Amino acid sequence: MRILVINGGSSSFKCRLDDLPDAPLPIVPPKPVWESRLDWDSRSSVAEVLEPVLRSVPGPVNVIGHRIVHGGPVYRQSTPLTPEVRAAIGKEIEFAPVHNRFELEAVQAAEHVFGTDVPQIAVFDTGFHSTLAPDAYVYSGPYEWLAQGIRRFGFHGINQQYAARRAAEMLHLDPVALKLIVCHLGSGASLTAVRGGKSVDTTMGFTPLEGLMMGTRSGSIDPGILIYLIRHCGATAQDLDEILNRKSGLSGVSGISGDMREIQSAMDAGKERAQLAFDLYVHRLVRELGGMLAVLGGVDAIVFTGGVGENSPRIRARACANLGFLGLELDAEKNAHPSSDDDIAAPHSRVRVLVIRAQEEWEIARECHRLAGKG
């Protein structure tokens, strides 16, 4: 089975083609038949940038899998992209504005290149969090919100599902027996508490805006701030969307960038607001780590994944420094120079610290393979 995966983000598309057997698949991805990454901005249409790349895919394609950030309350598990499913994804554009629209356009681009006979499958970022219990997903507002679909969904689930499975393999332990905190830290960021291979709590909620401080997103703030901005500053819904999603986080606090690499360079150059942004980011991360630790009642391993989680030893070291009471101690050399997947806690540490490379495209391919009943 030749499976093409299209992983669409707000500013890039990552594509991967695998030729997979009718048998169970490994957890760690094999070398793909073909892969490509392209960056783009919204001044060009998805079709303009993606279709030429898709036409370069070598050989036939049997199935196309797509990362879809938000499928709403109905569509949580991986499913064929029927007209009904596409319509439901379209309804959620308001709640995942920088993703869902572009991902739907990628579906249309793939159909234009490969035709309607090649099945396409949606793999939802919210799917891994479908195991949340009501006390984790119901908001403390009016109960009527729940009937309106206002509840916590959680995101980054595709990679968090992969990371949890890979962590169990690295530790040579049964996933059912493990308590993990998965830190997906990229331009977007979230933590997930995983018990027995299932998500039991996560920091993102109704939208990908809740939770941790991020590159350009505020994360959780006092809702009273929004009421104040509306009453006293004349802010509109569009203004608030722009402020919270694009003008906050590392970028908003530092006034420099939402890119952690640029923040750290500015810190080294003595820029005070860059230092403040970094310190605030770490403080929020540690605070949420403590919350997930309490929810789980202990932890066996903390997993760092995503662009920041994998590539910033400063972030890992600062976050873990506050968790010394767990018996956690980092191997300084490994923390500074981890391999793609590495266990960087010192051998005597009670809690392991793992760096796991994000593998969303492979997890999507696995889901397509599973749906086809091939292993």
PLY file of the C-alpha trace (Angstrom):
ply
format ascii 1.0
element vertex 375
property float x
property float y
property float z
element edge 374
property int vertex1
property int vertex2
end_header
0.00 0.00 0.00
1.49 3.33 -1.09
0.38 6.00 1.37
0.99 9.69 0.75
0.79 11.93 3.81
0.22 15.68 3.64
0.85 17.46 6.93
-0.35 21.02 6.56
0.52 23.75 9.03
0.00 27.48 9.13
3.16 28.19 7.13
4.43 24.89 5.75
3.48 21.54 4.24
5.40 18.35 4.94
4.76 15.44 2.60
5.85 11.81 2.87
5.29 8.73 0.68
5.64 5.20 2.08
5.23 1.81 0.41
3.97 -0.32 3.30
3.42 -4.07 3.69
0.22 -5.86 4.73
1.68 -6.46 8.18
2.11 -4.68 11.52
4.29 -1.58 11.24
7.27 -0.56 13.38
6.92 2.34 15.79
10.00 4.15 14.48
9.48 5.22 10.88
11.43 3.55 8.08
13.05 5.62 5.36
10.28 6.98 3.11
10.09 6.39 -0.62
9.88 10.17 -1.07
9.46 13.24 1.09
9.27 16.98 0.67
8.81 20.09 2.75
7.69 23.45 1.44
7.24 26.76 3.20
4.66 29.22 2.04
2.71 32.28 3.09
-0.91 33.18 2.64
-0.12 35.56 -0.21
-0.01 32.46 -2.42
-2.83 29.93 -2.56
-2.33 26.40 -1.27
-3.01 25.07 -4.78
-0.26 27.25 -6.30
2.44 25.97 -3.95
1.27 22.42 -3.23
0.07 21.07 -6.57
3.49 21.27 -8.32
5.02 19.31 -5.43
2.27 16.67 -5.54
2.81 16.21 -9.27
6.41 15.27 -8.51
5.40 12.31 -6.30
7.00 9.20 -7.84
4.77 6.31 -8.88
1.17 5.53 -7.92
-0.59 6.55 -4.70
-3.22 4.28 -3.11
-4.29 6.41 -0.13
-3.73 10.03 0.94
-3.70 10.91 4.65
-4.09 14.46 5.97
-3.45 16.04 9.33
-6.60 17.92 10.28
-6.36 20.04 13.41
-10.04 20.24 14.37
-12.97 18.01 13.45
-15.37 19.42 16.03
-17.39 17.38 18.52
-18.47 14.71 16.01
-15.30 13.77 14.16
-12.50 12.79 16.53
-11.24 9.49 15.14
-9.48 9.03 11.79
-12.04 8.77 9.02
-12.44 8.95 5.22
-12.86 12.48 3.89
-16.46 12.27 2.69
-18.37 15.43 1.74
-19.99 15.35 5.20
-16.62 15.20 6.96
-15.24 18.02 4.81
-18.26 20.17 5.69
-17.73 19.51 9.39
-14.06 20.48 9.12
-15.08 23.67 7.36
-17.38 24.58 10.26
-14.43 24.46 12.65
-12.30 26.98 10.72
-13.30 29.66 13.24
-11.78 27.60 16.07
-8.57 26.61 14.28
-8.22 29.59 11.94
-4.58 29.13 11.01
-4.97 25.45 10.10
-8.34 24.04 9.06
-8.87 26.24 6.01
-5.44 25.48 4.58
-5.79 21.76 5.31
-9.11 21.66 3.43
-7.46 23.43 0.52
-4.74 20.75 0.61
-7.44 18.07 0.33
-8.81 19.83 -2.74
-5.33 20.19 -4.25
-4.66 16.46 -3.77
-7.97 15.60 -5.38
-7.15 17.84 -8.33
-3.77 16.12 -8.85
-4.66 12.48 -8.09
-8.36 12.39 -8.94
-11.41 11.37 -6.98
-10.68 7.62 -7.13
-7.79 7.86 -4.65
-9.31 7.78 -1.14
-8.33 10.53 1.28
-8.35 10.14 5.07
-8.53 12.74 7.83
-6.39 12.13 10.91
-7.41 14.56 13.63
-5.13 16.32 16.09
-7.99 16.09 18.59
-8.35 12.31 18.26
-5.82 11.25 20.90
-7.69 13.36 23.45
-11.05 11.65 22.89
-10.26 9.64 26.05
-10.53 12.71 28.32
-13.06 12.28 31.13
-15.80 14.88 31.67
-13.96 16.46 34.60
-11.08 17.18 32.22
-13.08 18.46 29.24
-16.10 20.31 30.70
-15.57 24.03 31.32
-16.64 25.68 34.56
-19.02 28.06 32.79
-22.76 27.51 32.32
-23.55 23.83 31.77
-25.43 24.84 28.59
-22.05 25.47 26.97
-21.55 21.73 26.66
-24.68 21.32 24.53
-23.37 24.13 22.32
-20.14 22.21 21.71
-18.07 24.46 23.98
-15.72 22.03 25.70
-12.03 21.19 25.84
-10.80 19.18 22.85
-7.00 19.26 23.08
-4.62 19.36 20.11
-1.19 18.10 18.99
-2.63 14.64 19.54
-1.08 13.02 16.46
2.47 13.62 17.62
1.65 13.09 21.29
0.23 9.68 20.45
3.42 8.81 18.57
5.66 10.16 21.35
3.85 8.16 24.03
4.23 4.95 22.04
7.86 5.66 21.24
8.63 6.49 24.89
7.36 3.09 25.99
9.55 1.43 23.38
12.62 3.43 24.46
12.05 2.51 28.11
11.32 -1.15 27.27
8.10 -0.95 29.27
4.45 -1.80 28.64
2.56 1.43 27.77
-0.28 0.31 30.05
2.02 0.64 33.07
3.44 4.08 32.21
2.69 7.60 33.40
4.08 10.18 30.98
4.03 13.94 30.52
4.49 14.76 26.83
5.73 18.31 26.19
5.03 19.25 22.56
6.90 22.54 22.27
6.97 24.24 18.89
5.48 27.46 17.56
2.36 26.06 19.20
2.86 24.31 22.53
0.93 21.96 24.79
1.43 19.38 27.51
-0.45 16.12 27.83
-0.70 13.76 30.77
-0.70 10.17 29.47
-1.67 7.22 31.65
-1.73 3.71 30.23
-1.17 5.05 26.71
-4.23 7.34 26.89
-4.59 11.10 27.23
-6.11 12.01 30.60
-5.45 15.77 30.59
-3.98 18.37 28.25
-3.32 22.10 28.29
-5.00 23.15 25.03
-8.77 23.36 25.10
-11.70 24.55 22.99
-9.13 26.06 20.62
-5.33 25.79 20.29
-5.07 29.12 22.14
-5.46 27.81 25.69
-2.62 26.71 27.94
1.09 27.42 27.58
2.70 30.62 26.33
3.63 30.03 22.67
5.47 31.68 19.80
2.82 34.27 18.96
-0.12 32.99 21.03
-0.83 34.15 24.57
-1.96 30.86 26.03
-4.28 31.13 29.03
-4.90 34.64 30.38
-7.44 36.20 32.72
-10.70 36.45 30.69
-11.32 39.75 32.45
-8.56 41.27 30.31
-10.71 40.69 27.22
-13.74 42.30 28.87
-11.58 45.29 29.79
-10.25 45.65 26.22
-13.78 45.53 24.83
-15.24 48.01 27.32
-12.38 50.50 27.56
-10.32 50.11 24.38
-13.05 49.43 21.82
-11.57 46.06 20.85
-13.58 43.97 18.40
-13.62 40.19 18.07
-11.23 40.51 15.12
-8.90 42.70 17.19
-8.84 40.16 20.01
-8.19 37.31 17.57
-5.23 39.22 16.12
-3.84 40.14 19.54
-4.15 36.71 21.16
-3.12 34.56 18.19
-0.52 36.68 16.41
0.74 39.50 18.66
1.29 37.74 21.98
3.50 35.00 23.38
7.27 35.21 22.85
6.76 37.75 20.07
4.47 40.02 22.06
6.54 40.05 25.24
9.98 40.32 23.59
9.03 42.66 20.76
11.56 40.69 18.71
10.29 37.35 17.45
8.14 34.31 18.15
11.09 32.06 17.26
12.81 30.64 20.34
16.16 30.60 18.53
15.99 34.34 17.97
14.86 34.91 21.55
17.88 33.03 22.90
20.25 34.94 20.61
18.75 38.21 21.82
19.13 37.07 25.45
22.81 36.42 24.83
23.07 39.94 23.45
21.67 41.33 26.69
18.13 42.18 25.51
16.05 42.43 28.69
12.66 41.82 27.10
13.98 38.70 25.37
15.15 37.44 28.78
11.73 38.23 30.26
9.97 36.37 27.44
12.20 33.33 27.99
11.71 33.38 31.76
7.96 33.75 31.41
7.84 30.87 28.91
9.75 28.60 31.32
7.66 29.67 34.33
4.43 28.82 32.54
5.88 25.53 31.34
6.99 24.51 34.83
3.65 25.51 36.35
1.73 23.36 33.87
4.21 20.48 34.34
3.38 20.56 38.03
-0.31 20.39 37.26
0.11 17.36 35.00
2.29 15.68 37.62
-0.48 16.10 40.19
-3.15 14.79 37.80
-1.11 11.64 37.17
-0.10 11.20 40.82
3.52 10.72 39.78
5.40 10.29 36.52
7.78 7.77 34.97
9.13 9.97 32.16
8.91 13.50 30.80
9.06 13.68 27.01
10.22 16.73 25.05
9.22 16.88 21.39
8.55 19.50 18.71
10.98 22.08 17.36
11.68 23.82 20.68
11.42 20.70 22.81
13.92 18.83 20.66
16.39 21.63 19.97
16.56 23.85 23.06
18.66 22.31 25.85
18.19 25.55 27.81
14.45 25.03 27.94
14.81 21.40 28.98
17.40 22.21 31.64
15.45 25.13 33.12
12.18 23.18 33.18
13.77 20.13 34.78
15.78 22.14 37.32
12.59 22.79 39.28
11.78 19.07 39.32
14.82 17.93 41.25
12.54 16.69 44.04
11.58 13.88 41.65
15.15 12.63 41.67
15.51 14.00 38.15
19.01 14.85 36.99
20.03 15.58 33.40
23.13 14.25 31.71
24.62 17.62 30.70
26.41 16.28 27.63
23.38 14.44 26.27
21.10 17.39 27.05
23.30 19.68 25.00
23.75 17.27 22.10
20.85 14.78 22.04
20.42 12.39 19.16
17.14 12.36 17.28
15.58 10.19 20.01
17.53 10.07 23.25
17.18 9.37 26.96
19.05 12.24 28.59
18.39 11.69 32.32
21.32 10.50 34.38
21.24 6.72 35.02
20.29 7.05 38.70
17.33 9.39 38.08
13.97 8.05 39.21
12.24 9.94 36.40
13.57 9.68 32.85
13.75 12.63 30.45
13.33 11.70 26.81
13.87 13.75 23.66
11.72 12.31 20.87
11.71 13.69 17.35
8.21 14.62 16.16
6.91 12.12 13.61
3.44 13.34 12.70
3.67 12.18 9.08
4.56 8.63 10.11
1.76 8.50 12.69
-0.70 9.63 10.01
0.59 6.89 7.69
0.12 4.35 10.48
-3.46 5.50 10.98
-4.22 5.16 7.25
-2.63 1.68 7.28
-4.75 0.71 10.31
-7.98 1.94 8.74
-7.21 -0.12 5.65
-6.95 -3.20 7.88
-3.40 -3.94 6.76
-1.81 -4.66 10.12
0 1
1 2
2 3
3 4
4 5
5 6
6 7
7 8
8 9
9 10
10 11
11 12
12 13
13 14
14 15
15 16
16 17
17 18
18 19
19 20
20 21
21 22
22 23
23 24
24 25
25 26
26 27
27 28
28 29
29 30
30 31
31 32
32 33
33 34
34 35
35 36
36 37
37 38
38 39
39 40
40 41
41 42
42 43
43 44
44 45
45 46
46 47
47 48
48 49
49 50
50 51
51 52
52 53
53 54
54 55
55 56
56 57
57 58
58 59
59 60
60 61
61 62
62 63
63 64
64 65
65 66
66 67
67 68
68 69
69 70
70 71
71 72
72 73
73 74
74 75
75 76
76 77
77 78
78 79
79 80
80 81
81 82
82 83
83 84
84 85
85 86
86 87
87 88
88 89
89 90
90 91
91 92
92 93
93 94
94 95
95 96
96 97
97 98
98 99
99 100
100 101
101 102
102 103
103 104
104 105
105 106
106 107
107 108
108 109
109 110
110 111
111 112
112 113
113 114
114 115
115 116
116 117
117 118
118 119
119 120
120 121
121 122
122 123
123 124
124 125
125 126
126 127
127 128
128 129
129 130
130 131
131 132
132 133
133 134
134 135
135 136
136 137
137 138
138 139
139 140
140 141
141 142
142 143
143 144
144 145
145 146
146 147
147 148
148 149
149 150
150 151
151 152
152 153
153 154
154 155
155 156
156 157
157 158
158 159
159 160
160 161
161 162
162 163
163 164
164 165
165 166
166 167
167 168
168 169
169 170
170 171
171 172
172 173
173 174
174 175
175 176
176 177
177 178
178 179
179 180
180 181
181 182
182 183
183 184
184 185
185 186
186 187
187 188
188 189
189 190
190 191
191 192
192 193
193 194
194 195
195 196
196 197
197 198
198 199
199 200
200 201
201 202
202 203
203 204
204 205
205 206
206 207
207 208
208 209
209 210
210 211
211 212
212 213
213 214
214 215
215 216
216 217
217 218
218 219
219 220
220 221
221 222
222 223
223 224
224 225
225 226
226 227
227 228
228 229
229 230
230 231
231 232
232 233
233 234
234 235
235 236
236 237
237 238
238 239
239 240
240 241
241 242
242 243
243 244
244 245
245 246
246 247
247 248
248 249
249 250
250 251
251 252
252 253
253 254
254 255
255 256
256 257
257 258
258 259
259 260
260 261
261 262
262 263
263 264
264 265
265 266
266 267
267 268
268 269
269 270
270 271
271 272
272 273
273 274
274 275
275 276
276 277
277 278
278 279
279 280
280 281
281 282
282 283
283 284
284 285
285 286
286 287
287 288
288 289
289 290
290 291
291 292
292 293
293 294
294 295
295 296
296 297
297 298
298 299
299 300
300 301
301 302
302 303
303 304
304 305
305 306
306 307
307 308
308 309
309 310
310 311
311 312
312 313
313 314
314 315
315 316
316 317
317 318
318 319
319 320
320 321
321 322
322 323
323 324
324 325
325 326
326 327
327 328
328 329
329 330
330 331
331 332
332 333
333 334
334 335
335 336
336 337
337 338
338 339
339 340
340 341
341 342
342 343
343 344
344 345
345 346
346 347
347 348
348 349
349 350
350 351
351 352
352 353
353 354
354 355
355 356
356 357
357 358
358 359
359 360
360 361
361 362
362 363
363 364
364 365
365 366
366 367
367 368
368 369
369 370
370 371
371 372
372 373
373 374
